[in-house]
Amino acid sequence: MKRVTLELIKGDITERDTDAIINTSNNMLILGSGLGGAIKAKGGAAISNECSKIGTIDVGEAVITGAGNLKAKFIIHAALTEFDGLIEEENITRSLLNSLRLANKHKLHSISIPDMSVGIVRFSPLRCGQILFTVLKKFLEEKNRSLELVEVVVWDIETLRIYKQIYTGIFKQDKT
C-alpha cells in the first residue's frame, strides 16, 4: 500500500489547494446550487463551459475538468444523482470509487473530498460517512497508485464529529 496521509477538515472545499476537489454533481453536470453553485461562483464560467461540452454522464460516473479560478488544479465531478433526483447509497459508492480511479489515471497526488451530499440533499451524515470511509480504506489499501494526500472536507462541526468517529472505527481498528 502506498503511504497516504488522510485528513479530516472543517472548511470550504472550494478554498483547498490540492490537485483536485470532488464536486458532488448531478448527471447533467449542471452547477446549480450547493457545492456546484459555490464552485461556479468562485471558479468562474470556464468550469460550466467545460461541463456543458462534456454533457450528460451516467449516475455513478465521474469526469474531470479544469478548476477555473479555484486554488485546485482540477475538479472531479462525481455524478451522485440524476438532475433533481434522490441520492442512493450505491451511487455514493460508485461515484466516489470512480473519482478516485480518475485521480489515479491523471496521476494526482492530492485530492479533497466533500461530505458526499449531506448538504442540500441531507443524506444521512452517519451512513454517508460509513460509505465514504469504507470506500476510501479499500481503495487506498488495494488500488491507489498516485495519491499521497486525501482530505475529507466537511462544512459543519456536527458532520465533522460524526466523521471523526467513523474514521476512528474504520481506520484505527487494525492498530490496537
C-alpha positions as CSV (number, residue, x, y, z in Angstrom):
1,M,0.0,0.0,0.0
2,K,1.3,3.5,-0.9
3,R,1.7,5.7,2.1
4,V,-1.2,8.2,2.2
5,T,-2.0,11.0,4.6
6,L,-5.7,11.2,5.3
7,E,-7.0,14.4,6.9
8,L,-10.4,15.4,8.2
9,I,-11.0,19.2,7.9
10,K,-13.9,21.6,8.7
11,G,-13.9,24.2,6.0
12,D,-14.8,25.3,2.5
13,I,-13.6,22.8,-0.1
14,T,-13.5,25.5,-2.8
15,E,-10.6,27.0,-0.9
16,R,-8.5,23.9,-0.8
17,D,-5.1,23.9,-2.6
18,T,-5.0,20.3,-3.7
19,D,-4.5,18.8,-7.1
20,A,-8.3,18.2,-7.4
21,I,-11.5,18.7,-5.4
22,I,-14.5,16.5,-5.9
23,N,-17.8,18.1,-6.8
24,T,-20.9,16.1,-5.9
25,S,-22.7,16.6,-9.1
26,N,-25.9,15.6,-11.0
27,N,-25.5,13.5,-14.1
28,M,-26.2,16.6,-16.3
29,L,-23.1,18.3,-14.8
30,I,-25.2,21.4,-14.1
31,L,-23.5,23.6,-11.5
32,G,-26.7,25.0,-9.9
33,S,-26.9,25.2,-6.1
34,G,-25.0,23.8,-3.2
35,L,-21.4,22.9,-3.8
36,G,-21.8,23.1,-7.6
37,G,-23.1,26.7,-7.2
38,A,-20.2,27.6,-5.0
39,I,-17.7,26.1,-7.5
40,K,-19.3,28.1,-10.3
41,A,-19.4,31.3,-8.3
42,K,-15.8,31.1,-7.2
43,G,-14.2,29.2,-10.1
44,G,-15.9,31.1,-12.9
45,A,-17.8,30.3,-16.1
46,A,-14.9,28.2,-17.6
47,I,-15.9,25.3,-15.4
48,S,-19.6,25.4,-16.5
49,N,-18.4,25.7,-20.1
50,E,-16.3,22.5,-19.8
51,C,-19.2,20.7,-18.2
52,S,-21.5,21.7,-21.0
53,K,-19.1,20.4,-23.6
54,I,-18.9,17.0,-21.7
55,G,-22.7,16.8,-21.5
56,T,-24.6,14.2,-19.6
57,I,-22.8,11.3,-17.9
58,D,-24.2,8.2,-16.2
59,V,-25.1,8.3,-12.5
60,G,-22.1,6.8,-10.6
61,E,-19.6,8.0,-13.1
62,A,-17.0,10.8,-12.7
63,V,-15.3,13.2,-15.1
64,I,-12.5,15.8,-14.7
65,T,-12.4,19.4,-15.7
66,G,-10.1,22.4,-15.0
67,A,-10.8,24.3,-11.9
68,G,-11.0,27.8,-13.3
69,N,-10.1,30.4,-10.7
70,L,-10.0,28.0,-7.8
71,K,-6.8,27.1,-6.0
72,A,-7.1,23.4,-7.0
73,K,-5.9,22.4,-10.5
74,F,-8.9,20.2,-11.4
75,I,-12.4,19.4,-10.4
76,I,-13.6,15.8,-10.5
77,H,-17.4,15.8,-11.0
78,A,-18.9,12.8,-9.3
79,A,-22.5,12.2,-10.6
80,L,-24.4,11.1,-7.5
81,T,-27.9,11.5,-8.9
82,E,-30.0,12.5,-11.9
83,F,-30.8,16.2,-12.1
84,D,-33.1,16.9,-9.1
85,G,-33.2,13.2,-8.2
86,L,-32.6,11.3,-5.0
87,I,-29.2,10.0,-3.9
88,E,-28.9,6.3,-3.3
89,E,-26.1,4.6,-1.3
90,E,-24.9,2.7,-4.4
91,N,-24.4,6.0,-6.2
92,I,-22.2,7.4,-3.5
93,T,-20.0,4.3,-3.6
94,R,-19.7,4.2,-7.4
95,S,-19.1,7.9,-7.9
96,L,-16.5,8.1,-5.2
97,L,-14.7,5.0,-6.4
98,N,-14.8,6.3,-10.0
99,S,-13.5,9.7,-8.8
100,L,-10.5,8.0,-7.0
101,R,-9.8,5.9,-10.1
102,L,-9.8,9.1,-12.2
103,A,-7.4,10.7,-9.8
104,N,-5.0,7.8,-10.2
105,K,-5.4,7.9,-14.0
106,H,-4.4,11.5,-14.0
107,K,-1.6,10.8,-11.5
108,L,-2.9,13.3,-9.0
109,H,-1.1,13.4,-5.7
110,S,-3.7,15.2,-3.6
111,I,-7.5,15.4,-3.5
112,S,-10.2,17.0,-1.4
113,I,-13.4,15.1,-1.0
114,P,-16.6,16.7,0.3
115,D,-19.0,15.1,2.7
116,M,-20.7,13.4,-0.4
117,S,-24.1,15.1,-0.2
118,V,-25.1,15.7,3.4
119,G,-25.6,19.4,2.4
120,I,-28.7,20.4,0.4
121,V,-29.9,16.8,-0.1
122,R,-29.3,15.9,3.5
123,F,-28.4,12.3,3.0
124,S,-27.7,10.8,6.4
125,P,-24.2,12.0,7.6
126,L,-23.8,8.8,9.6
127,R,-24.5,6.5,6.6
128,C,-22.7,8.7,4.2
129,G,-19.5,8.7,6.4
130,Q,-19.7,4.9,6.7
131,I,-19.8,4.6,2.9
132,L,-17.1,7.2,2.3
133,F,-14.5,5.8,4.7
134,T,-15.2,2.2,3.8
135,V,-14.7,3.0,0.1
136,L,-11.6,5.1,0.9
137,K,-10.0,2.4,3.0
138,K,-10.5,-0.3,0.5
139,F,-9.3,1.9,-2.4
140,L,-6.2,3.2,-0.6
141,E,-5.2,-0.3,0.5
142,E,-5.8,-2.1,-2.8
143,K,-5.9,0.3,-5.8
144,N,-4.1,3.6,-5.0
145,R,-1.0,4.3,-7.1
146,S,-0.6,8.1,-7.0
147,L,-2.5,9.7,-4.1
148,E,-0.3,10.9,-1.2
149,L,-2.8,13.2,0.5
150,V,-6.6,12.7,0.8
151,E,-8.6,15.4,2.6
152,V,-12.2,14.9,3.6
153,V,-13.6,18.4,3.9
154,V,-16.9,19.0,5.8
155,W,-18.9,22.2,6.2
156,D,-20.2,21.9,9.7
157,I,-18.9,20.8,13.1
158,E,-21.6,18.2,13.7
159,T,-20.7,16.3,10.5
160,L,-17.0,16.6,11.4
161,R,-17.8,15.0,14.8
162,I,-19.7,12.1,13.2
163,Y,-17.0,11.6,10.5
164,K,-14.2,11.5,13.1
165,Q,-16.0,8.7,15.0
166,I,-16.5,6.7,11.8
167,Y,-12.9,7.3,10.7
168,T,-11.6,6.1,14.0
169,G,-13.8,3.0,13.8
170,I,-12.8,2.1,10.3
171,F,-9.1,3.2,10.0
172,K,-7.9,2.7,13.6
173,Q,-9.5,-0.7,14.3
174,D,-6.4,-2.6,13.0
175,K,-4.0,-0.6,15.1
176,T,-4.9,-1.6,18.7
